[in-house]
Amino acid sequence: MKRRGFLKGTVGVTSAGLILGNMPVFGAFAQSETPTRGGTLIWGHSETTQNLDIHQTGTASTLRLLQNVHDSIVTVDSSFNVIPSLAESFEESADGLTYTFRLLPDVQFHNGKTVTAADVKYSFERVKNPDTGAVNFEVFNDVAEILTPDERTIVVKMSGVNAPFLGRLAELGAGVVIPEGSGDTQGTLPIGAGPFKFISREFGNEVQLERFDDYWQEPAYVDKIISREVTEPTVRLTGLRTGEMHIINDIPLDRVDQLTNEGEFQVHTWFPLSWAFLNFNHKREPYNDRRVRLAFDYMIDKEVLVQGALWGQGKVTASPSFPNSPSRNNSLTARPQDLDKARGLLQEAGFGPGELEFVFKVTTNYPWHIEASQIMQEWFREAGVKVEIQQLTWSDWLSQVWVNRDFDVSMMNFFTLWEPDFLYYSLWHSTGAFNYRNVNDPMLDGMAEQARVTVDKAERNAIYKDIQQRIYDECHDVVLWFRNGTLGAQKSIGGLDQLVHPNGSNLNFRKIWLEA
């Protein structure tokens, strides 16, 4: 259906979304619940991997693969409690200025080298070093010294309290340990201590991983994983239907219900996978004007957008905080569409009908962003704003928007960032690694910095709620929705209920198996 026809047909539509908590839904279960070993798993990966250096990469698509190659010093359980991983144990001093980690004995890297305290020190200092270009560099801003009194002990001395430090180490590669001296080759030949070894990559086509038999936990069931990078949703679905692929992520959103009802495949759905927002380049006029940003917010009917772009596979949200996070500000509600108010705000900012023109850059890597941009284009025009949509490949979007910050308005989704410091410091602090929108709000900076030195969890959560209120009030970005996660799999796949990490994004293939 054309976007204009869709809009006319959905006036007054409201969406409750598909709310599943964190519970998966299955269309059909694997025939056996007894794991078997062997075989090559073919995964239809919805996105293209980029830089394979886990310390440098900023894309969830690449992290989703690399999480099977690497392990972190700590991780989280299903309730997001920080627990040991490569560390056998860890301690935090009462004053919050010293962290002591004790490594597991005899853990092996894929190159046969034993993981030691020197590797941890090297990894942490590499992320901290600004020359590395690590996306999580600010996790180590307050690290004053790293000591290694013996081969299994690491003592991290802080120059000041950084309350989220342990949580940040557990997420998105910040605490990943790589072999000492291996940094220069990680981008093309990643070596870690995870359940799978990297074998090869054909850029834009596929990545091959192989089971690491000397893994410190029980080795994986499958011999090999071939990640085929298929960005076109219908092609992935066809690959599943023909048996060419065992698993695909991101089922085409308009086919989820159909595939579930057919009963021929396993369908795994969870909420939330990611959240999306409309972005403004704060260094470009007039997007540094709150009135203009707020006008855009009032142009959008978020409920209709969820129906039209996501086919109802999601829920409107005004905050990007994890739905059950104690730091979430539940008092925020999405602004309703009000085109008259939008026109009035633009008039106040000096723009009459047809006088504001902009380029809307979206990536074909997320087809629902293309759909969303076309729906929003109609509303923008109704509000008297001229818009040109530019559809960019994933690589071009990363280059133009993420790296060079060459854009007026864009749109992106981030996978559910449960750790609030990572979410709000990285994305909205003026020096944050993910602040590609050039947001520079001294009040936000101060609150994000205050949260870092606030040890009391309740007090820290209250600060994060204030941060969300500030982002909402200033309309630094327009938060749009939470999107459901979807996986499709052959009936012969076992262990699917253990595939998705608690963060809703990472896929851990160690406990997946193929029936003989």
Secondary structure, DSSP 8 states (H G I E B T S, - for coil): --HHHHHHHTTT--------TT--B-SS--S--S-----EEEEEESS------TTT---HHHHHHHTTT--BSEEE-TT--EEESSEEEEEE-TTS-EEEEEE-TT-B-TTS-B--HHHHHHHHHHHH-GGG--TTGGGGTTEEEEEEEETTEEEEEESS--TTHHHHHTSTTTTB---TT-GGGTTTS---SSSEEEEEEETTTEEEEEE-TT-SSS--SSSEEEEEE---HHHHHHHHHHTS-SEEES--GGGHHHHHHH-SSEEEEEEEEEEEEEEE-TTSTTTTSHHHHHHHHHH--HHHHHHHHHTT-EEE-S--S-TT-TT--TT-------HHHHHHHHHHTT--TT-EEEEEEEETTSHHHHHHHHHHHHHHHHTTEEEEEEEE-HHHHIIIIIIS---SEEEEEEE---SHHHHHHHHHSTT-TT-TT----HHHHHHHHHHHT--SHHHHHHHHHHHHHHHHHHTSSEEEEEEEEEEEE-TTEE-GGGSB-TTSS-B-GGG-EE--
